[in-house]
Amino acid sequence: MAKQIYRGSTDKRIIRMKILNGQLKEEDLKDYLAGLPHVSANTEQVTVVMDKQGSPVS
């Protein structure tokens, strides 16, 4: 039998709840995460200037 690919919410709280309830095995989650493509080359650096109070400057 083929392993079921995880297709649920990516919210870490929901994933943790599913693991605790036995709906998702931690090993299956690790396999799923390991199979995701590496897309860091698609990122763009963003510079945010903060004022003295720690708020972003418009």
PyMOL commands that set and color helices and strands:
alter all, ss='L'
color gray80, all
select helices_A, chain A and resi 12-21+26-34+40-42
alter helices_A, ss='H'
color red, helices_A
deselect
rebuild
show_as cartoon
